[in-house]
């Protein structure tokens, strides 16, 4: 049963339901303890947090405060937070000899997901870094038993050499069995690999330093996987990649309470939605991969659709690792030809349109497993699943209503109907089934997915989503040049490009973090899933940075926290406003909810 909402929360929800389009008016300012949208230079270069927010359990206002644990470049215990290393464990350097630190200024984005893991009375923090040479660091933490303040007391680099290193680590989660589940985003296009040099494109080629500068030692199939770190009783980290969960631009994999079903988001243009069902609870080393087909029932707003799940294949990590380690080539899996301008393909070929473009493919005989798991998105399109989603981001589960929430950073490109930004363009629908046909919205949306309460005959999972519908969309808006908000092109009183999201059980609250260029300062929101209203602007981050890793920590030795990572300050905009080299260091920290123990 959902607890009754207090009058104060009801009043806040009412405030959030109107005044959406008041010119240059901030409907949150002065009407609650939410932060006002930053307007001064000092506010715009700081991390701001609301003084209070809706308490996720007690249903009242609770004090809120922000604290930093580590910033990129900090040294602790002989390690440097965010320093990238090669396959031999040697630190990488820039051309001028300075350390190559993943903080968003030299390619990549900096620290993305961080997670608190408790083990045998010790508290650890694992953080993954979103650069082409991916990195993982673990810190042991001290927690003040009286105040709840958290500090890092040592730092450890987690080696990924057993699986050819890491790559563009993005979002993640703490699994129900207390491990760190990570990801590798923006999988390289293996079809473009130069067989003589190993080169693909400038983005991929920056992985070369990991292999001593020799790209021929790399392979694009090394990257684009879900990763996992488990801790031994003494805190020793153990790292693996889950090849059976498929290869694509993983934002994250979100495991549901059955410990078998995981939903996986695919971040890019013309991407797919995936579901993985493990053979055994708590073990992601073997299972079956599915992709969704969007069957649209309503084109209004962010749209409504039924979901059909298409089986791609079954495999286990061990057999796939052998295939990956053998250094395969794309041409061993698919034969490829150019698609005609009318979207047609030669006989025996099928048209697909994915993040790698429109193309005609023919599966090589006996290569179903390789196609399903090494080229998951292409194979999903090949079998008729929908590959039209645009920047599918965070996922979270609401056990109060058996519902998933999914952030879609934009409704654009393949999600439009033979258009780009509302104008006629068939680039993203040519050769596809054009399943999604919505109006362009650069500010993005959040979706809900209803979960069935019985085992599905196709997936075999009791947590299968069969319906998806928009619950919140950003509002494009043009502010006048003399407005305090002139640098924003999505309404400051609503979301812009939602990314990381987290549901707080028992509260009806959904936290929404932004990754946007349409708000000058990215925000963290609290959204009431009962009234479908934004009720708190919880935090904002400095110029040009992104909010990530919004994870609700309901009980760490009696204290409550929300982790908050601030990626690449001044990295996406306003670089001219940098005053000190330290300004660009990313922040890994937390919001403490409540002044005392619960």
C-alpha positions as CSV (number, residue, x, y, z in Angstrom):
1,X,0.0,0.0,0.0
2,X,1.2,3.5,-0.8
3,X,1.3,5.8,2.3
4,X,-1.0,8.8,2.3
5,X,0.7,12.0,1.0
6,X,1.0,14.9,3.5
7,X,-0.7,18.2,2.9
8,X,2.6,19.9,2.2
9,X,3.5,17.5,-0.5
10,X,0.1,17.8,-2.0
11,X,0.5,21.6,-2.0
12,X,3.9,21.2,-3.7
13,X,2.5,18.9,-6.3
14,X,-0.3,21.5,-7.0
15,X,2.3,24.2,-7.5
16,X,4.1,22.0,-10.0
17,X,1.0,21.5,-12.1
18,X,0.7,25.0,-13.6
19,X,2.6,28.2,-14.5
20,X,4.7,26.1,-16.9
21,X,5.0,28.9,-19.5
22,X,5.2,32.1,-17.5
23,X,7.8,34.2,-19.3
24,X,11.1,34.4,-17.4
25,X,9.3,33.2,-14.2
26,X,10.7,30.5,-12.0
27,X,7.7,28.8,-10.5
28,X,9.9,27.0,-7.9
29,X,11.6,30.1,-6.6
30,X,10.2,31.3,-3.3
31,X,7.4,28.7,-3.3
32,X,9.3,25.7,-1.7
33,X,12.8,24.9,-0.6
34,X,13.8,23.9,-4.1
35,X,16.7,25.8,-5.6
36,X,15.9,28.5,-8.0
37,X,17.4,28.1,-11.4
38,X,21.0,29.5,-11.3
39,X,21.3,33.1,-12.7
40,X,24.5,34.5,-11.3
41,X,28.0,33.5,-12.3
42,X,28.8,32.3,-8.8
43,X,25.7,30.1,-8.8
44,X,26.5,28.7,-12.3
45,X,30.0,27.6,-11.4
46,X,28.9,25.8,-8.2
47,X,27.1,22.6,-7.1
48,X,23.9,23.8,-5.5
49,X,21.5,21.7,-3.5
50,X,18.1,22.4,-2.1
51,X,17.9,23.0,1.7
52,X,15.2,20.3,1.9
53,X,13.4,17.8,-0.2
54,X,10.5,15.5,0.1
55,X,11.5,12.7,2.5
56,X,11.4,9.4,0.6
57,X,10.0,7.4,3.6
58,X,8.5,9.7,6.2
59,X,6.6,11.8,3.6
60,X,7.7,15.1,5.1
61,X,10.4,17.7,4.3
62,X,13.9,16.6,5.2
63,X,17.1,18.6,5.4
64,X,19.4,18.1,2.4
65,X,23.1,18.8,2.0
66,X,25.8,18.1,-0.6
67,X,29.2,16.7,0.1
68,X,32.2,15.8,-2.1
69,X,34.2,12.6,-1.6
70,X,36.8,12.8,-4.3
71,X,37.6,14.9,-7.4
72,X,39.5,13.7,-10.4
73,X,43.2,14.1,-10.1
74,X,43.2,13.7,-6.3
75,X,45.9,11.4,-5.0
76,X,45.3,8.9,-2.2
77,X,47.2,5.8,-1.1
78,X,49.6,6.1,-4.0
79,X,46.9,6.3,-6.7
80,X,45.5,9.2,-8.7
81,X,41.7,9.2,-9.0
82,X,40.8,8.9,-12.7
83,X,44.3,8.3,-14.0
84,X,44.2,6.0,-17.1
85,X,46.6,3.1,-17.4
86,X,47.7,0.8,-20.2
87,X,47.5,-3.0,-20.5
88,X,50.6,-3.4,-18.4
89,X,49.3,-1.1,-15.6
90,X,51.6,1.8,-16.5
91,X,50.1,5.3,-16.2
92,X,49.2,7.0,-19.5
93,X,50.4,10.5,-20.2
94,X,49.5,13.4,-22.5
95,X,51.9,14.7,-25.2
96,X,53.3,17.2,-22.7
97,X,54.1,14.4,-20.2
98,X,51.2,15.3,-17.8
99,X,49.1,12.4,-16.5
100,X,46.1,11.4,-18.6
101,X,43.2,11.8,-16.2
102,X,39.7,11.0,-17.4
103,X,37.9,14.2,-16.5
104,X,36.2,15.2,-19.7
105,X,38.7,17.8,-21.0
106,X,40.8,15.4,-23.3
107,X,38.1,13.2,-24.8
108,X,35.6,11.1,-22.8
109,X,33.5,12.4,-20.0
110,X,35.1,11.6,-16.7
111,X,33.7,9.6,-13.8
112,X,30.1,8.4,-14.4
113,X,28.6,5.8,-12.2
114,X,29.7,5.4,-8.5
115,X,28.3,2.9,-6.0
116,X,28.6,2.2,-2.3
117,X,29.2,-1.4,-1.5
118,X,29.2,-2.8,2.1
119,X,31.2,-5.9,2.8
120,X,32.0,-7.5,6.1
121,X,31.7,-4.3,8.1
122,X,33.7,-2.2,5.5
123,X,32.2,0.4,3.2
124,X,33.7,0.7,-0.3
125,X,33.0,3.0,-3.3
126,X,33.5,1.8,-6.9
127,X,33.6,4.4,-9.6
128,X,33.8,3.8,-13.4
129,X,35.2,6.4,-15.8
130,X,33.7,7.2,-19.2
131,X,36.8,7.5,-21.5
132,X,37.9,5.4,-24.5
133,X,40.5,3.8,-22.3
134,X,38.1,2.9,-19.5
135,X,39.1,2.9,-15.8
136,X,37.7,1.6,-12.6
137,X,38.7,2.8,-9.1
138,X,37.7,1.6,-5.7
139,X,38.0,3.6,-2.5
140,X,37.5,2.4,1.0
141,X,35.4,4.9,2.9
142,X,35.2,6.2,6.5
143,X,31.7,7.1,7.7
144,X,31.4,9.3,10.8
145,X,29.0,7.4,13.1
146,X,27.6,10.6,14.6
147,X,27.2,12.9,11.5
148,X,27.1,10.3,8.7
149,X,29.8,12.3,6.8
150,X,31.8,10.1,4.4
151,X,35.4,10.4,3.4
152,X,37.8,8.3,1.3
153,X,40.7,6.8,3.1
154,X,42.5,4.8,0.4
155,X,42.2,4.3,-3.4
156,X,42.7,1.2,-5.6
157,X,42.9,0.8,-9.4
158,X,40.9,-2.2,-10.7
159,X,42.7,-3.9,-13.5
160,X,40.6,-4.9,-16.6
161,X,43.4,-6.6,-18.6
162,X,41.8,-10.0,-18.4
163,X,39.1,-8.8,-20.8
164,X,41.3,-6.5,-23.0
165,X,40.7,-3.4,-20.9
166,X,37.6,-1.2,-20.4
167,X,35.8,1.2,-22.7
168,X,33.6,4.3,-22.2
169,X,32.1,3.1,-18.9
170,X,28.7,4.7,-18.4
171,X,25.9,4.1,-15.9
172,X,25.3,1.1,-13.7
173,X,23.7,-0.3,-10.5
174,X,24.3,-2.3,-7.4
175,X,22.8,-5.7,-8.0
176,X,20.5,-7.5,-5.6
177,X,23.5,-9.7,-4.7
178,X,25.6,-6.7,-3.7
179,X,28.0,-6.4,-6.7
180,X,28.8,-3.4,-9.0
181,X,27.2,-3.8,-12.4
182,X,28.8,-1.5,-15.0
183,X,28.7,-0.9,-18.7
184,X,30.6,0.0,-21.9
185,X,28.9,2.5,-24.1
186,X,29.2,3.5,-27.8
187,X,30.5,0.2,-29.2
188,X,32.9,0.7,-32.1
189,X,31.6,-0.2,-35.6
190,X,33.5,-3.4,-36.4
191,X,32.4,-3.1,-40.1
192,X,34.7,-0.1,-40.5
193,X,37.8,-1.6,-39.2
194,X,40.9,-1.3,-41.4
195,X,42.4,-4.8,-41.4
196,X,45.9,-3.5,-41.9
197,X,46.1,-0.7,-39.3
198,X,43.3,-1.6,-37.0
199,X,41.9,1.9,-37.3
200,X,38.1,2.6,-37.3
201,X,37.7,6.3,-36.6
202,X,39.3,9.0,-34.4
203,X,37.0,8.2,-31.5
204,X,37.9,4.5,-31.4
205,X,41.6,5.0,-32.3
206,X,42.2,6.8,-29.0
207,X,42.2,3.4,-27.3
208,X,45.6,2.7,-28.9
209,X,47.7,3.9,-25.9
210,X,46.2,1.0,-23.9
211,X,48.0,-1.4,-26.3
212,X,51.2,0.5,-26.4
213,X,50.1,2.6,-29.4
214,X,49.5,-0.4,-31.7
215,X,45.8,-0.6,-32.8
216,X,46.4,-3.9,-34.5
217,X,46.5,-5.5,-31.0
218,X,42.9,-4.2,-30.3
219,X,39.6,-5.4,-31.7
220,X,36.3,-3.5,-31.7
221,X,34.6,-6.6,-30.4
222,X,36.5,-6.3,-27.1
223,X,34.2,-3.4,-26.3
224,X,30.5,-2.8,-25.8
225,X,29.6,-5.1,-22.9
226,X,28.1,-5.2,-19.5
227,X,30.8,-5.5,-16.7
228,X,30.6,-6.7,-13.1
229,X,32.8,-6.2,-10.1
230,X,32.3,-8.5,-7.1
231,X,34.1,-8.1,-3.8
232,X,35.7,-10.9,-1.8
233,X,35.3,-10.9,2.0
234,X,38.6,-9.1,2.3
235,X,37.5,-6.4,-0.2
236,X,39.5,-7.8,-3.1
237,X,37.7,-6.8,-6.4
238,X,37.0,-9.5,-9.0
239,X,36.2,-8.2,-12.5
240,X,34.4,-9.8,-15.5
241,X,32.5,-8.9,-18.7
242,X,29.1,-10.5,-19.4
243,X,29.2,-11.3,-23.1
244,X,25.9,-13.1,-22.9
245,X,24.1,-9.8,-22.2
246,X,24.9,-8.6,-25.8
247,X,27.1,-6.0,-27.4
248,X,25.8,-2.5,-28.1
249,X,26.0,1.1,-26.7
250,X,25.2,0.0,-23.1
251,X,23.9,2.9,-20.9
252,X,23.3,0.3,-18.2
253,X,21.7,-3.0,-17.3
254,X,19.0,-2.9,-14.6
255,X,18.4,-6.2,-12.7
256,X,14.9,-6.7,-11.3
257,X,14.0,-8.4,-8.0
258,X,13.8,-11.9,-9.5
259,X,17.6,-11.6,-9.9
260,X,17.2,-13.0,-13.5
261,X,15.5,-10.3,-15.6
262,X,17.5,-7.3,-16.7
263,X,16.5,-4.4,-18.9
264,X,19.3,-2.9,-21.0
265,X,19.2,0.6,-22.6
266,X,21.1,1.4,-25.8
267,X,22.4,5.0,-26.1
268,X,22.7,6.5,-29.5
269,X,20.6,7.2,-32.6
270,X,18.5,4.3,-34.1
271,X,19.1,2.1,-31.2
272,X,17.1,-0.8,-29.7
273,X,15.6,-1.8,-26.3
274,X,16.8,-5.1,-24.9
275,X,15.9,-7.6,-22.2
276,X,18.1,-10.3,-20.8
277,X,16.8,-13.3,-18.8
278,X,19.5,-15.2,-16.9
279,X,19.4,-19.0,-16.6
280,X,20.0,-18.8,-12.8
281,X,19.1,-16.1,-10.3
282,X,22.1,-14.0,-9.2
283,X,24.2,-15.2,-12.1
284,X,24.6,-13.2,-15.3
285,X,27.0,-15.5,-17.0
286,X,24.4,-17.3,-19.2
287,X,21.0,-16.4,-20.5
288,X,18.7,-15.4,-23.3
289,X,18.7,-12.0,-25.0
290,X,15.5,-10.3,-26.4
291,X,14.8,-7.1,-28.3
292,X,11.6,-5.1,-28.3
293,X,9.3,-4.2,-31.1
294,X,7.4,-1.0,-30.6
295,X,3.7,-1.3,-31.7
296,X,2.5,2.3,-31.5
297,X,-1.1,2.9,-30.3
298,X,-1.0,6.7,-29.7
299,X,1.3,9.4,-31.3
300,X,0.4,12.2,-28.9
301,X,3.2,13.6,-26.8
302,X,5.9,11.0,-26.1
303,X,3.6,8.3,-27.4
304,X,2.1,5.0,-26.2
305,X,2.9,1.6,-27.5
306,X,2.6,-2.1,-26.9
307,X,5.8,-4.1,-26.7
308,X,6.5,-7.4,-28.4
309,X,9.8,-9.2,-27.4
310,X,11.8,-10.9,-30.1
311,X,14.2,-13.7,-29.1
312,X,17.8,-13.1,-30.4
313,X,19.5,-16.1,-28.9
314,X,20.9,-17.9,-25.9
315,X,24.6,-18.1,-24.9
316,X,27.0,-18.1,-22.0
317,X,30.0,-15.9,-21.3
318,X,32.6,-18.6,-21.6
319,X,31.7,-19.6,-25.2
320,X,31.5,-16.0,-26.3
321,X,34.7,-15.0,-24.7
322,X,36.5,-17.6,-26.8
323,X,34.9,-16.1,-29.9
324,X,35.9,-12.5,-28.9
325,X,39.4,-13.6,-27.9
326,X,39.9,-15.1,-31.4
327,X,39.9,-11.6,-32.9
328,X,36.8,-12.0,-35.2
329,X,36.0,-9.7,-38.1
330,X,32.6,-8.3,-39.1
331,X,32.6,-9.9,-42.5
332,X,32.8,-13.3,-40.8
333,X,29.3,-12.6,-39.4
334,X,27.4,-10.6,-42.0
335,X,27.8,-10.0,-45.7
336,X,27.0,-6.3,-46.3
337,X,25.8,-4.3,-49.3
338,X,24.7,-0.7,-49.9
339,X,21.0,0.1,-49.6
340,X,19.2,1.7,-52.6
341,X,17.8,5.2,-52.2
342,X,14.3,3.7,-52.1
343,X,15.3,1.6,-49.1
344,X,15.4,-1.7,-51.0
345,X,18.0,-4.4,-50.9
346,X,19.4,-7.1,-53.3
347,X,17.8,-10.5,-53.2
348,X,18.7,-12.5,-50.0
349,X,19.6,-9.3,-48.1
350,X,17.6,-7.6,-45.4
351,X,17.5,-3.9,-44.8
352,X,18.4,-2.6,-41.3
353,X,18.8,1.0,-40.1
354,X,20.7,1.3,-36.8
355,X,23.2,3.7,-35.2
356,X,25.7,2.5,-37.9
357,X,23.4,3.7,-40.7
358,X,21.1,2.1,-43.3
359,X,22.6,-1.0,-44.8
360,X,21.7,-4.3,-46.4
361,X,22.8,-7.4,-44.5
362,X,22.9,-11.2,-45.1
363,X,23.7,-13.5,-42.2
364,X,26.6,-15.9,-42.8
365,X,25.6,-19.6,-42.4
366,X,25.8,-20.8,-38.9
367,X,26.7,-17.4,-37.4
368,X,23.5,-16.8,-35.5
369,X,25.2,-16.7,-32.1
370,X,27.9,-14.3,-33.2
371,X,25.2,-12.0,-34.7
372,X,23.0,-12.1,-31.7
373,X,25.7,-11.2,-29.2
374,X,28.5,-9.4,-31.0
375,X,26.2,-7.4,-33.3
376,X,23.1,-7.3,-31.1
377,X,21.5,-4.1,-32.5
378,X,22.0,-5.0,-36.1
379,X,20.7,-8.5,-35.5
380,X,17.7,-7.1,-33.6
381,X,16.8,-5.0,-36.7
382,X,17.5,-8.0,-39.0
383,X,14.9,-10.0,-37.1
384,X,12.3,-7.2,-37.1
385,X,12.8,-5.5,-33.7
386,X,12.6,-1.7,-33.5
387,X,15.9,0.1,-33.9
388,X,14.6,3.7,-33.9
389,X,15.1,4.9,-30.3
390,X,17.1,8.1,-29.8
391,X,19.5,8.2,-26.8
392,X,17.9,5.7,-24.5
393,X,19.3,6.4,-21.0
394,X,18.6,5.6,-17.4
395,X,16.3,2.8,-16.1
396,X,14.9,2.3,-12.6
397,X,12.3,0.0,-11.1
398,X,9.3,1.0,-9.0
399,X,8.3,-1.9,-6.8
400,X,5.3,0.0,-5.4
401,X,3.5,-0.1,-8.7
402,X,5.4,-2.9,-10.6
403,X,6.6,-0.3,-13.1
404,X,9.9,0.6,-14.9
405,X,10.9,4.1,-15.7
406,X,13.0,4.9,-18.7
407,X,14.7,8.2,-19.7
408,X,14.8,9.1,-23.4
409,X,17.2,12.0,-23.8
410,X,15.4,13.2,-27.0
411,X,12.5,12.3,-29.2
412,X,14.3,12.7,-32.5
413,X,15.6,11.2,-35.7
414,X,14.4,7.5,-35.9
415,X,11.6,8.3,-33.4
416,X,10.1,10.8,-35.9
417,X,8.2,9.9,-39.0
418,X,10.6,10.2,-41.9
419,X,11.8,13.5,-40.5
420,X,14.8,15.2,-38.7
421,X,14.0,18.0,-36.3
422,X,10.5,18.1,-37.8
423,X,11.6,18.5,-41.4
424,X,11.3,15.9,-44.1
425,X,14.3,13.5,-44.0
426,X,14.4,9.7,-44.6
427,X,17.9,9.1,-43.3
428,X,16.8,7.5,-40.1
429,X,13.7,5.6,-41.4
430,X,15.0,4.4,-44.8
431,X,14.9,0.6,-44.9
432,X,13.4,0.3,-41.4
433,X,9.9,-0.6,-40.4
434,X,9.3,2.9,-39.1
435,X,7.6,1.7,-36.0
436,X,7.9,4.9,-34.0
437,X,6.2,8.0,-35.4
438,X,6.3,10.9,-33.0
439,X,6.7,14.7,-33.1
440,X,10.2,16.0,-32.5
441,X,11.1,17.1,-29.0
442,X,14.7,18.0,-28.4
443,X,14.1,18.3,-24.6
444,X,13.3,14.6,-24.2
445,X,10.9,12.5,-22.1
446,X,10.5,10.0,-19.4
447,X,8.5,6.8,-20.0
448,X,6.8,4.3,-17.8
449,X,6.6,0.6,-18.6
450,X,4.0,-1.6,-16.9
451,X,5.4,-5.0,-15.7
452,X,3.2,-8.1,-15.9
453,X,2.7,-10.1,-12.7
454,X,2.9,-13.5,-14.4
455,X,5.5,-15.4,-16.4
456,X,5.5,-14.5,-20.1
457,X,5.4,-17.5,-22.5
458,X,8.0,-15.8,-24.9
459,X,10.6,-14.5,-22.4
460,X,10.0,-16.9,-19.5
461,X,10.2,-14.0,-17.1
462,X,7.7,-12.8,-14.6
463,X,8.9,-9.3,-15.1
464,X,8.1,-8.7,-18.7
465,X,7.0,-5.2,-19.8
466,X,4.2,-5.2,-22.4
467,X,3.3,-1.5,-22.5
468,X,5.2,1.8,-22.6
469,X,3.9,5.3,-22.4
470,X,5.3,8.8,-21.8
471,X,4.7,10.4,-18.3
472,X,6.8,13.6,-18.6
473,X,8.3,15.6,-21.4
474,X,10.5,18.6,-21.6
475,X,9.2,21.8,-23.1
476,X,11.2,23.6,-25.9
477,X,11.2,27.3,-25.2
478,X,12.9,30.4,-26.7
479,X,13.9,33.0,-24.1
480,X,14.4,36.6,-25.0
481,X,18.0,37.9,-25.2
482,X,17.5,40.1,-22.2
483,X,16.1,37.3,-20.0
484,X,18.0,35.8,-17.1
485,X,17.5,32.5,-18.8
486,X,18.6,33.5,-22.3
487,X,21.1,30.7,-22.5
488,X,18.4,28.0,-22.2
489,X,16.3,26.6,-25.0
490,X,14.2,24.1,-22.9
491,X,11.9,25.5,-20.3
492,X,13.8,25.9,-17.0
493,X,10.7,24.7,-15.1
494,X,10.8,21.3,-16.8
495,X,13.3,18.7,-17.7
496,X,15.9,18.9,-20.5
497,X,17.5,15.7,-21.9
498,X,16.8,13.3,-18.9
499,X,19.5,10.8,-18.3
500,X,20.2,9.2,-14.9
501,X,17.0,8.3,-13.0
502,X,16.3,6.6,-9.7
503,X,13.1,5.6,-8.0
504,X,12.8,5.9,-4.2
505,X,10.6,3.0,-2.9
506,X,7.7,3.8,-0.7
507,X,7.7,7.5,-1.7
508,X,6.3,7.9,-5.2
509,X,9.4,9.9,-5.9
510,X,11.5,9.6,-9.1
511,X,14.8,11.4,-9.2
512,X,15.7,12.7,-12.7
513,X,19.2,13.9,-13.7
514,X,19.9,15.9,-16.8
515,X,22.6,15.6,-19.5
516,X,21.8,18.6,-21.6
517,X,23.1,21.5,-23.6
518,X,19.6,23.1,-23.6
519,X,19.9,24.1,-19.9
520,X,23.0,26.0,-19.3
521,X,23.3,24.3,-15.9
522,X,22.1,20.7,-15.6
523,X,19.6,19.9,-12.9
524,X,18.4,17.1,-10.6
525,X,14.6,16.9,-10.2
526,X,12.2,15.1,-7.9
527,X,9.1,14.0,-9.8
528,X,5.9,12.8,-8.1
529,X,4.8,9.6,-10.0
530,X,1.3,9.9,-8.4
531,X,0.4,13.3,-9.6
532,X,2.8,13.3,-12.6
533,X,4.3,16.6,-11.4
534,X,7.8,17.9,-10.8
535,X,7.8,18.9,-7.1
536,X,11.5,19.8,-6.3
537,X,14.4,21.1,-8.2
538,X,16.9,19.2,-6.0
539,X,20.3,20.3,-7.3
540,X,22.2,22.0,-10.1
541,X,25.7,21.5,-11.4
542,X,28.4,23.9,-12.8
543,X,28.7,25.2,-16.3
544,X,29.0,22.5,-19.0
545,X,28.7,19.5,-16.6
546,X,26.3,16.5,-16.4
547,X,24.5,15.0,-13.5
548,X,25.1,11.2,-13.1
549,X,24.8,8.3,-10.6
550,X,21.6,9.3,-8.8
551,X,21.4,6.3,-6.6
552,X,19.2,6.1,-3.5
553,X,21.1,4.6,-0.5
554,X,18.2,4.1,2.0
555,X,20.3,2.7,4.9
556,X,24.1,2.9,5.3
557,X,24.5,2.3,9.1
558,X,21.4,4.3,9.8
559,X,22.0,7.2,7.4
560,X,20.3,8.0,4.0
561,X,22.2,9.3,0.9
562,X,21.7,10.0,-2.7
563,X,25.0,9.6,-4.7
564,X,25.7,12.4,-7.1
565,X,28.5,12.6,-9.7
566,X,29.2,15.8,-11.5
567,X,30.9,15.0,-14.8
568,X,33.2,17.2,-16.8
569,X,32.6,20.8,-15.5
570,X,33.1,23.3,-18.3
571,X,33.5,20.4,-20.6
572,X,30.4,20.9,-22.8
573,X,30.1,24.7,-22.7
574,X,31.5,27.9,-21.2
575,X,35.1,26.8,-21.4
576,X,36.0,30.5,-21.6
577,X,34.8,30.9,-18.0
578,X,37.5,28.5,-16.5
579,X,39.5,30.5,-13.9
580,X,41.7,27.8,-12.5
581,X,42.9,24.3,-13.7
582,X,41.0,22.7,-10.8
583,X,37.7,24.0,-12.1
584,X,37.5,21.2,-14.7
585,X,37.9,18.4,-12.1
586,X,34.8,16.2,-11.9
587,X,33.1,15.7,-8.5
588,X,32.1,12.4,-6.9
589,X,29.9,13.0,-3.9
590,X,26.5,12.6,-2.3
591,X,23.4,14.3,-1.0
592,X,22.8,13.5,2.6
593,X,19.1,13.2,3.3
594,X,18.1,14.1,6.9
595,X,20.3,15.6,9.6
596,X,20.5,12.6,11.8
597,X,20.1,8.9,11.7
598,X,16.8,7.6,10.6
